[in-house]
Amino acid sequence: MSGTPFAIKVIPLYVLFYVALTSWWWTISNFLADGRSFEALGTGYSLPIVFFAIASLLRRARGRGANIGHFIALLILTTIYLGVVSAFGRIPQSDVSPYIGISFISGIMSLMTFPLAPNEPYALYKSPLFIGGVVFMPLFIYLAAVLTSSLAPIPKASIFIAGIIGFWGSAAWLGSRLTQGRHVPGLRSPFTLSVNGMDARPRMPFRPDLILPGGVNYVKGVILSGVGLLIMFQPEKVFPPPVWNWWGFVLAFWGIIIIIPVRGIYKMLKGRARRMLGADSSFGGGAGIGRDTILFAGLLILLYGFINAFMGAIPFTMLIPGRYVMPNPDPLAAWYGLTLIVLAYIVIVPVRGAYKAKLKEGIETFAQLVAKQVLLHLGTLLLIYGFVTMFMGNFLTPHPDTNPLGFGVGLGLVLGGAVLILLVRPLALRNEFSATMRVMVGVISELSEDERSAIMRRRLNTLALMSDEQRKEHVKWMMEGLKALPEENRNRLVKTQIEALSALPGELRTRIIRTMDELTILAPK
């Protein structure tokens, strides 16, 4: 199987996830159709909780089969769901859109959880917290089933919020340092010849634990903020949850892909060159504008998709989806919304980019990291409100007097999204950065001698040209990565490091040695 293309090897896992998620959705929908909201809620949480729990229990297991226990549990759950669906004797009546949406989610689940090293502990490179963050993503499906059900408004709102709690929590714990995995000798990316998805040349990287946490916190923060604003703007006295359209989600999914994996991989390709080797192409306003414009494009797709999804509209079939609920749109609202969207671009791309360019990556204070997120969050809120105003076709305001419950729930969702973006995401980004540095050391240790020597010389030269504070942080993380390596890899890399140090000009060599000595003295005995 070692020579089998990755695309072929991942197919069985994709099929398992597709059947599991489809049967899970059928089961939830059947319970909801019978008004059994408690059973629907339990079923909704059963899949992610069981999968996560088994992955956590097996985190110290070794040997063949140790990394597939949670997939076996998923197979068992699937069998149970299919049995329940058979007992009901019906499946939800729907068009093809839910099955397309579930297929997209299944593909992401397969790529994120695929075991890359059958004979190594699975949790070394995909930690239980990372797996938990991944397997709670399908709560999208649970929320969709709730919103399309015929439950009365209060029960529907109650179990919708109960699902949102897990949706929020599974993003919040991705801020932990324990989310990132470590270097595993010989672990190779499925897409390239690169090691650990981190290669010095560089090629296509694939270490989802180094890009997913920050991206998920942002995307879920955006979704919670958008849903919260929609609920806050409802004037009814009874809290009305949003509706749902699967085609809107199918479109929004591609915005998520652009924001998390596409932009994340782009950042790793460019950012790795900057962090490791000081490549000129990674510096300057052009690189930042490119990355942030990708982000903005993904946001446009995501928001347009979800605006349609939560209004029950099919994307592109109506210019103003709000006609479904507001038949008399104000033409000025569209221009006002467009103005806010342009302003959002200015805040997110050039303004935030100018601020980021002044910061030294790796040594930003937490306050500086938060400040970056404040600008991002401000631009995002402007964009969301611009979208809502444009596509609802009216100027909208909260209604705490006529709909206090909706206002309170909506405000809670907006605040929950703010916590993910403003507080949790800075932690996640810092942890992603430090983990990248540690994994990088292991990757260099497995290069050929010539490549290892060339990369180490460039890396040390880049470190020597950094400020003392920035160099100390980078060297600290590299030393942590070095200590975690097997003895053979560590000795090989130390030898290369000594040779590369000797080749540096005297002043640059002195800076590196002084920093290493300071860290050695400060290290706990």
C-alpha positions as CSV (number, residue, x, y, z in Angstrom):
1,M,0.0,0.0,0.0
2,S,3.0,2.3,0.4
3,G,3.1,3.0,-3.3
4,T,-0.6,3.6,-3.6
5,P,-1.6,7.2,-4.4
6,F,-3.0,9.0,-1.4
7,A,-6.2,9.9,-3.3
8,I,-6.9,6.1,-3.5
9,K,-5.9,5.4,0.1
10,V,-8.2,8.1,1.5
11,I,-11.3,6.9,-0.4
12,P,-12.4,4.2,2.1
13,L,-12.2,6.8,4.9
14,Y,-14.2,9.3,2.8
15,V,-16.9,6.7,2.2
16,L,-17.1,5.9,5.9
17,F,-17.5,9.6,6.8
18,Y,-20.0,10.1,4.1
19,V,-22.2,7.2,5.1
20,A,-21.8,8.1,8.8
21,L,-22.7,11.7,8.4
22,T,-25.6,11.0,6.1
23,S,-27.1,8.3,8.4
24,W,-26.5,10.6,11.4
25,W,-28.4,13.4,9.6
26,W,-31.2,11.1,8.8
27,T,-31.5,10.0,12.4
28,I,-31.5,13.5,13.8
29,S,-34.1,14.6,11.2
30,N,-36.4,11.6,12.0
31,F,-36.4,12.4,15.7
32,L,-37.1,16.0,14.9
33,A,-40.0,15.1,12.5
34,D,-41.6,13.2,15.5
35,G,-41.1,16.2,17.8
36,R,-38.5,14.3,19.9
37,S,-36.1,17.2,20.4
38,F,-34.2,15.6,23.3
39,E,-33.3,12.5,21.3
40,A,-32.3,14.7,18.4
41,L,-30.0,16.7,20.6
42,G,-28.4,13.5,22.0
43,T,-27.9,12.1,18.6
44,G,-26.4,15.3,17.4
45,Y,-23.7,15.2,20.1
46,S,-23.2,11.4,20.0
47,L,-21.0,11.3,16.9
48,P,-18.4,14.0,17.8
49,I,-18.3,13.1,21.5
50,V,-17.8,9.3,21.0
51,F,-15.2,9.9,18.2
52,F,-13.3,12.4,20.3
53,A,-13.5,10.3,23.5
54,I,-12.0,7.2,21.7
55,A,-9.3,9.3,20.1
56,S,-8.4,10.6,23.6
57,L,-8.4,7.2,25.2
58,L,-6.0,5.9,22.5
59,R,-3.6,8.8,22.6
60,R,-0.8,6.8,24.3
61,A,-1.5,3.5,22.3
62,R,1.2,2.2,20.0
63,G,1.4,-0.3,17.2
64,R,-0.8,-1.2,14.2
65,G,-4.4,-0.5,14.7
66,A,-3.9,2.0,17.6
67,N,-4.7,4.9,15.3
68,I,-7.9,3.5,13.9
69,G,-9.9,2.9,17.1
70,H,-12.0,6.0,16.7
71,F,-12.7,5.1,13.1
72,I,-14.0,1.7,14.2
73,A,-16.2,3.5,16.8
74,L,-17.5,5.7,13.9
75,L,-18.4,2.5,12.0
76,I,-20.3,1.2,15.0
77,L,-22.1,4.4,15.3
78,T,-23.0,4.4,11.7
79,T,-24.5,0.9,12.0
80,I,-26.6,2.1,15.0
81,Y,-27.8,5.2,13.1
82,L,-28.8,3.1,10.1
83,G,-30.7,0.7,12.4
84,V,-32.6,3.6,13.9
85,V,-33.4,5.0,10.4
86,S,-34.6,1.5,9.4
87,A,-36.9,1.5,12.5
88,F,-38.4,4.8,11.4
89,G,-38.8,3.5,7.9
90,R,-38.2,6.9,6.2
91,I,-35.5,9.3,5.2
92,P,-35.8,13.1,4.9
93,Q,-37.4,14.3,1.7
94,S,-34.9,16.7,0.1
95,D,-33.2,17.6,-3.1
96,V,-29.6,16.8,-3.8
97,S,-28.1,19.8,-2.0
98,P,-27.8,18.2,1.5
99,Y,-25.9,15.3,0.1
100,I,-23.5,17.6,-1.8
101,G,-22.9,19.6,1.4
102,I,-22.3,16.4,3.4
103,S,-19.9,15.1,0.7
104,F,-17.8,18.3,1.1
105,I,-17.7,18.0,4.9
106,S,-16.8,14.3,4.5
107,G,-13.9,15.2,2.3
108,I,-12.5,17.7,4.8
109,M,-13.0,15.2,7.7
110,S,-11.1,12.5,5.7
111,L,-8.1,14.8,4.9
112,M,-7.9,16.1,8.5
113,T,-8.0,12.7,10.3
114,F,-6.3,10.4,7.8
115,P,-3.6,8.3,9.6
116,L,-0.3,9.1,7.9
117,A,2.0,6.9,10.0
118,P,0.3,3.5,10.7
119,N,3.1,2.3,13.0
120,E,3.5,5.4,15.0
121,P,1.2,6.8,17.8
122,Y,-1.5,8.7,16.0
123,A,-1.7,11.4,18.6
124,L,1.9,12.5,18.1
125,Y,1.0,14.4,15.0
126,K,-2.8,14.7,15.4
127,S,-3.5,15.4,19.0
128,P,-6.9,14.5,20.7
129,L,-7.7,18.3,21.0
130,F,-7.0,18.7,17.3
131,I,-9.2,15.7,16.5
132,G,-11.9,17.1,18.7
133,G,-11.8,20.4,16.8
134,V,-12.2,18.5,13.6
135,V,-15.0,16.1,14.5
136,F,-17.2,18.8,16.0
137,M,-17.3,20.6,12.6
138,P,-20.2,18.4,11.4
139,L,-22.4,20.1,13.9
140,F,-23.2,22.2,10.8
141,I,-25.3,19.2,9.8
142,Y,-27.1,19.0,13.2
143,L,-27.9,22.8,13.1
144,A,-29.2,22.5,9.5
145,A,-31.5,19.6,10.6
146,V,-32.8,21.7,13.5
147,L,-33.4,24.8,11.3
148,T,-35.3,22.8,8.6
149,S,-37.5,21.0,11.1
150,S,-41.1,21.7,11.9
151,L,-40.6,22.1,15.6
152,A,-42.3,25.0,17.4
153,P,-40.2,28.2,17.7
154,I,-39.2,27.8,21.4
155,P,-38.1,24.1,21.2
156,K,-36.3,24.7,17.9
157,A,-34.5,27.7,19.4
158,S,-33.5,25.8,22.5
159,I,-31.9,22.9,20.8
160,F,-30.4,25.2,18.2
161,I,-28.6,27.1,21.0
162,A,-27.6,23.8,22.6
163,G,-25.8,22.9,19.4
164,I,-24.2,26.3,19.2
165,I,-22.5,25.6,22.6
166,G,-20.6,22.7,21.1
167,F,-20.0,24.6,17.9
168,W,-18.4,27.4,20.0
169,G,-16.5,25.2,22.5
170,S,-14.9,23.0,19.9
171,A,-13.3,26.2,18.4
172,A,-12.3,27.6,21.8
173,W,-10.2,24.7,22.8
174,L,-8.2,24.9,19.5
175,G,-6.4,27.8,21.1
176,S,-4.6,25.4,23.4
177,R,-0.9,24.6,22.7
178,L,-1.9,20.9,23.0
179,T,-3.7,21.2,19.6
180,Q,-0.5,21.1,17.6
181,G,1.3,17.8,17.0
182,R,5.1,17.2,17.1
183,H,7.6,16.1,14.5
184,V,7.4,12.4,13.7
185,P,10.5,11.0,12.0
186,G,9.7,9.6,8.5
187,L,6.2,11.1,8.5
188,R,5.6,12.3,5.0
189,S,3.0,14.5,3.5
190,P,0.5,12.6,1.3
191,F,0.7,15.3,-1.5
192,T,4.4,15.7,-2.0
193,L,7.8,14.2,-1.2
194,S,8.2,16.7,1.6
195,V,8.7,15.5,5.2
196,N,6.0,16.4,7.7
197,G,4.5,18.7,5.2
198,M,7.4,21.1,6.0
199,D,10.1,21.1,3.3
200,A,12.8,23.7,2.8
201,R,12.4,24.1,-1.0
202,P,9.3,24.6,-0.4
203,R,6.6,22.3,-1.7
204,M,2.9,21.9,-0.9
205,P,2.7,21.7,2.9
206,F,0.1,19.6,4.7
207,R,0.2,19.9,8.5
208,P,-3.4,20.9,9.3
209,D,-2.6,21.2,13.0
210,L,-0.4,24.2,12.0
211,I,-3.1,26.1,10.1
212,L,-6.5,24.9,11.3
213,P,-6.8,26.4,14.9
214,G,-6.5,30.0,13.9
215,G,-8.6,29.6,10.8
216,V,-11.4,27.7,12.6
217,N,-11.6,30.3,15.4
218,Y,-12.0,33.1,12.8
219,V,-14.5,31.3,10.6
220,K,-16.7,30.2,13.5
221,G,-16.4,33.7,15.0
222,V,-17.7,35.2,11.8
223,I,-20.6,32.7,11.6
224,L,-21.6,33.3,15.2
225,S,-21.4,37.0,14.7
226,G,-23.5,36.9,11.5
227,V,-26.2,34.6,13.0
228,G,-26.3,36.8,16.1
229,L,-26.8,40.0,14.2
230,L,-29.6,38.4,12.1
231,I,-31.4,37.3,15.3
232,M,-30.9,40.7,17.0
233,F,-32.5,42.4,14.0
234,Q,-35.8,40.4,14.2
235,P,-38.6,42.6,15.5
236,E,-40.9,39.7,16.6
237,K,-41.7,39.1,20.3
238,V,-40.8,35.4,20.0
239,F,-37.2,34.5,19.4
240,P,-37.1,33.3,15.8
241,P,-34.2,31.2,14.8
242,P,-32.9,31.6,11.3
243,V,-34.1,29.3,8.5
244,W,-31.8,27.2,6.3
245,N,-31.0,26.4,2.7
246,W,-28.4,23.8,1.9
247,W,-27.4,25.4,-1.4
248,G,-26.3,28.5,0.6
249,F,-24.1,26.2,2.7
250,V,-22.6,24.6,-0.4
251,L,-21.5,28.0,-1.6
252,A,-20.3,29.1,1.8
253,F,-18.2,26.0,2.1
254,W,-15.9,27.3,-0.6
255,G,-15.4,30.5,1.3
256,I,-14.3,28.3,4.3
257,I,-11.9,26.4,2.0
258,I,-10.4,29.7,0.8
259,I,-10.0,31.2,4.3
260,I,-8.7,28.1,6.1
261,P,-6.7,25.6,4.0
262,V,-6.0,27.7,0.9
263,R,-4.9,30.8,2.7
264,G,-3.3,28.7,5.4
265,I,-1.2,26.8,2.9
266,Y,-0.3,30.1,1.2
267,K,0.8,31.6,4.5
268,M,2.9,28.5,5.2
269,L,4.6,28.6,1.8
270,K,5.4,32.3,2.0
271,G,5.6,32.6,5.8
272,R,7.9,29.6,6.1
273,A,10.4,31.2,3.6
274,R,10.3,34.3,5.7
275,R,10.6,32.6,9.1
276,M,13.2,30.1,8.1
277,L,15.2,31.7,5.3
278,G,14.5,35.4,5.2
279,A,13.2,35.2,1.6
280,D,12.7,38.7,0.2
281,S,9.5,37.7,-1.7
282,S,7.8,37.1,1.7
283,F,8.3,40.7,2.9
284,G,6.7,44.0,1.9
285,G,3.3,45.3,1.4
286,G,2.6,43.3,-1.7
287,A,2.8,39.9,0.1
288,G,0.5,41.1,2.9
289,I,-2.0,42.6,0.5
290,G,-2.1,39.3,-1.5
291,R,-2.7,37.2,1.6
292,D,-5.4,39.6,3.0
293,T,-7.1,40.0,-0.4
294,I,-7.4,36.2,-0.4
295,L,-9.0,36.4,3.0
296,F,-11.4,39.1,1.9
297,A,-12.4,37.1,-1.2
298,G,-13.1,34.1,1.0
299,L,-15.2,36.2,3.3
300,L,-17.3,37.5,0.5
301,I,-18.1,33.9,-0.6
302,L,-18.7,32.7,2.9
303,L,-21.0,35.5,3.9
304,Y,-23.0,35.5,0.7
305,G,-23.5,31.8,1.0
306,F,-24.5,31.9,4.7
307,I,-26.7,35.0,4.2
308,N,-28.7,32.9,1.6
309,A,-28.5,29.8,3.8
310,F,-30.0,31.5,6.9
311,M,-32.6,33.3,4.9
312,G,-33.7,30.1,3.1
313,A,-32.7,31.4,-0.3
314,I,-30.8,29.7,-3.1
315,P,-27.7,31.7,-4.0
316,F,-27.8,33.8,-7.3
317,T,-31.5,33.2,-7.8
318,M,-32.4,36.5,-6.3
319,L,-30.3,39.6,-6.0
320,I,-31.8,40.6,-2.7
321,P,-32.6,37.4,-0.7
322,G,-34.3,39.5,1.9
323,R,-37.3,39.7,-0.4
324,Y,-38.2,36.3,1.0
325,V,-39.0,38.0,4.4
326,M,-39.1,41.7,3.4
327,P,-41.0,42.2,0.1
328,N,-40.5,46.0,0.0
329,P,-36.7,46.7,0.0
330,D,-35.3,50.2,0.3
331,P,-33.1,50.9,-2.8
332,L,-30.8,53.1,-0.7
333,A,-30.0,50.2,1.6
334,A,-28.2,48.4,-1.2
335,W,-25.9,51.4,-1.7
336,Y,-25.3,51.9,2.0
337,G,-24.4,48.2,2.3
338,L,-22.0,48.4,-0.6
339,T,-20.3,51.4,1.0
340,L,-19.8,49.4,4.2
341,I,-18.4,46.5,2.2
342,V,-15.8,48.8,0.6
343,L,-15.0,50.3,4.0
344,A,-14.5,46.8,5.3
345,Y,-12.0,46.0,2.6
346,I,-10.0,49.1,3.5
347,V,-9.9,48.1,7.2
348,I,-9.1,44.5,6.6
349,V,-6.5,44.8,3.8
350,P,-4.5,48.1,3.7
351,V,-5.1,49.4,7.2
352,R,-4.6,46.1,9.0
353,G,-1.8,45.2,6.6
354,A,0.1,48.4,7.4
355,Y,-0.2,47.6,11.2
356,K,1.0,44.0,10.7
357,A,4.0,45.1,8.7
358,K,5.3,47.1,11.7
359,L,5.3,44.0,13.9
360,K,8.1,41.5,14.3
361,E,6.7,38.0,13.8
362,G,7.1,35.7,16.7
363,I,7.7,38.4,19.4
364,E,4.5,40.3,19.2
365,T,3.0,41.0,22.6
366,F,-0.4,39.6,23.3
367,A,-1.8,43.1,23.2
368,Q,-0.3,43.5,19.7
369,L,-1.8,40.2,18.6
370,V,-5.2,41.3,20.0
371,A,-4.9,44.6,18.2
372,K,-4.5,42.8,14.9
373,Q,-7.6,40.9,15.6
374,V,-9.5,44.0,16.7
375,L,-8.9,45.5,13.2
376,L,-9.9,42.2,11.6
377,H,-13.0,41.9,13.7
378,L,-14.0,45.5,13.1
379,G,-13.7,45.0,9.3
380,T,-15.6,41.7,9.6
381,L,-18.5,43.3,11.5
382,L,-18.6,46.1,8.9
383,L,-18.7,43.5,6.1
384,I,-21.4,41.4,7.8
385,Y,-23.6,44.4,8.5
386,G,-23.0,45.6,4.9
387,F,-24.0,42.2,3.6
388,V,-27.1,42.0,5.8
389,T,-28.2,45.5,4.9
390,M,-27.6,45.0,1.1
391,F,-29.2,41.6,0.9
392,M,-32.1,42.1,3.3
393,G,-32.8,45.3,1.4
394,N,-33.6,47.4,4.5
395,F,-31.8,49.4,7.2
396,L,-31.9,47.1,10.2
397,T,-31.5,47.8,13.9
398,P,-31.8,45.7,17.1
399,H,-35.2,45.4,18.8
400,P,-34.5,44.9,22.6
401,D,-37.9,46.4,23.4
402,T,-40.1,44.2,21.2
403,N,-37.9,41.1,21.1
404,P,-35.9,41.0,24.3
405,L,-35.2,37.3,24.0
406,G,-34.0,37.5,20.4
407,F,-31.9,40.5,21.3
408,G,-30.3,38.7,24.2
409,V,-29.6,35.5,22.3
410,G,-28.3,37.4,19.3
411,L,-26.0,39.5,21.5
412,G,-24.7,36.4,23.2
413,L,-23.8,34.9,19.8
414,V,-22.1,38.1,18.7
415,L,-20.1,38.2,22.0
416,G,-19.2,34.5,21.6
417,G,-17.9,35.2,18.1
418,A,-15.9,38.2,19.5
419,V,-14.2,36.0,22.1
420,L,-13.1,33.5,19.5
421,I,-11.7,36.2,17.2
422,L,-10.3,38.6,19.8
423,L,-9.0,36.3,22.5
424,V,-8.7,32.7,21.5
425,R,-7.4,33.3,18.0
426,P,-4.3,35.2,19.1
427,L,-3.4,32.3,21.4
428,A,-4.0,29.8,18.5
429,L,-1.8,31.8,16.1
430,R,1.0,32.1,18.6
431,N,0.9,28.4,19.2
432,E,0.8,27.6,15.5
433,F,3.9,29.7,15.0
434,S,5.9,28.2,17.8
435,A,4.9,24.6,16.7
436,T,5.9,25.4,13.1
437,M,9.4,26.4,14.4
438,R,9.7,23.1,16.4
439,V,8.5,20.9,13.5
440,M,10.8,22.7,11.2
441,V,13.8,21.5,13.1
442,G,12.8,17.9,12.7
443,V,12.2,18.4,9.0
444,I,15.7,19.9,8.5
445,S,17.2,16.9,10.3
446,E,15.8,14.5,7.7
447,L,17.0,16.4,4.6
448,S,20.0,15.2,2.7
449,E,23.4,16.4,3.9
450,D,23.8,19.0,1.2
451,E,20.2,20.3,1.6
452,R,20.5,20.3,5.4
453,S,23.8,22.2,5.2
454,A,22.5,24.8,2.8
455,I,19.3,25.4,4.7
456,M,21.0,25.6,8.0
457,R,23.4,28.3,6.8
458,R,20.6,30.4,5.4
459,R,18.6,29.8,8.6
460,L,21.4,30.9,10.9
461,N,22.1,33.9,8.8
462,T,18.5,34.9,9.0
463,L,18.5,34.5,12.8
464,A,21.7,36.5,13.2
465,L,20.0,39.5,11.3
466,M,17.0,39.5,13.6
467,S,16.6,41.7,16.7
468,D,18.0,40.2,19.9
469,E,14.5,39.7,21.3
470,Q,13.1,38.1,18.1
471,R,16.2,35.9,17.7
472,K,15.8,34.6,21.2
473,E,12.2,33.5,20.7
474,H,13.1,31.7,17.4
475,V,16.1,30.0,18.8
476,K,14.2,29.0,21.9
477,W,11.5,27.2,19.8
478,M,14.2,25.6,17.7
479,M,16.0,24.3,20.8
480,E,12.7,22.8,22.0
481,G,12.3,21.1,18.7
482,L,15.9,19.8,18.8
483,K,15.5,18.3,22.3
484,A,12.4,16.4,21.1
485,L,14.3,14.6,18.3
486,P,15.6,11.1,18.4
487,E,19.3,11.0,19.3
488,E,20.4,10.1,15.8
489,N,18.5,13.0,14.2
490,R,19.6,15.4,17.0
491,N,23.3,14.5,16.6
492,R,23.1,14.9,12.8
493,L,21.5,18.3,13.1
494,V,23.9,19.5,15.8
495,K,26.8,18.6,13.6
496,T,25.3,20.5,10.7
497,Q,24.6,23.5,12.9
498,I,28.2,23.6,14.2
499,E,29.5,23.6,10.6
500,A,27.1,26.3,9.5
501,L,28.0,28.4,12.5
502,S,31.7,28.2,11.6
503,A,30.9,29.4,8.1
504,L,29.2,32.6,9.4
505,P,31.0,35.9,9.5
506,G,32.5,36.6,13.0
507,E,29.9,39.1,14.2
508,L,26.9,37.1,13.0
509,R,28.3,33.9,14.6
510,T,28.8,35.7,17.9
511,R,25.2,36.9,18.0
512,I,23.9,33.3,17.5
513,I,26.2,31.8,20.1
514,R,25.4,34.6,22.6
515,T,21.7,33.9,22.2
516,M,22.1,30.1,22.6
517,D,24.3,30.7,25.7
518,E,21.6,32.9,27.3
519,L,18.9,30.4,26.7
520,T,21.0,27.5,28.0
521,I,21.7,29.5,31.2
522,L,18.0,30.3,31.7
523,A,16.8,26.8,30.9
524,P,15.5,24.8,33.9
525,K,17.9,22.2,35.1
